[in-house]
């Protein structure tokens, strides 16, 4: 993973307030799980599916855009 990307997917529930764009988010939308998976880039769609699975933490290796089959030392350099 030459880019040094760390990406986390968290399953959360709203507790109050109102979703709105900010300096960190250009747009905000409430989506059904399937819609979120379809709308996400490849390296993020699996994280959404992992978070929704309820099976605990998952580790995925990607190059910043695409999933890789497995990590090798050269991927991590």
N, C-alpha and C positions, 0 to 999 in steps of 0.2 A: 504494500500500500504506500506508494511513493509520495502521495499527497498528505499523508498523516491525518486522514479523515477519521473523526470519531462521530458517529451518528447514533443517537438514542431515539427509541420510540417508546412513548409512555401512554398508557391507557388512563385517561383522566375523565372526571365528571365536572361539569360546571357547578359552582356553588353560589354564584351571584354575579352581579354586574352585567355588563353588556359587551358583547364581542364587537370590536371596531378596529379599523386599520390603525397602525402606529408606525414609528420609525423602524420597528423590527418586523412588521407584517404589512405588506402593501395591500392585501385584501384578506378578508375573513369570511368564511362560509361554514355553515353546518351541513355536513354530508352524512348520508347513510354509509355504513362501513364499505359496502361494495362500491359506492361512488368514489369514496376516498381512495380505495385501492386502484380503481381504474384511472383516476386523475393524477396519481403520483408517478414520478419517474421510477424506473426499474429498481434502483437501489433503495428506494423508500417504500415501494409498494409491499415488499416482503416484510419490512419492519412493521408496517401497519397490520398486516396479516398475523405476524408473530405476536404483537401486542394484544390483538383480539382473540388469539387462540387460548389464552389463559394457561399456557403450558410453562410459564416461567421465562427467565431470561434466555435470549437467543443471541448467538454471536454469528455475524455474517461478514464475509470478506468481499470487498468490492474495490474497484479502481477509482472510485469517485463518481462513477456513472453506472457501471454494469457490475452485476454479481460475478464473482470468480468462483470456480468449482471448489477450490481449497487454497489455503495460504501456503506459500513457500517462503523460504528466507528471502528470495529476491523480491517478493511482493512487499515485504516488511522493511526492506532497506530504503 
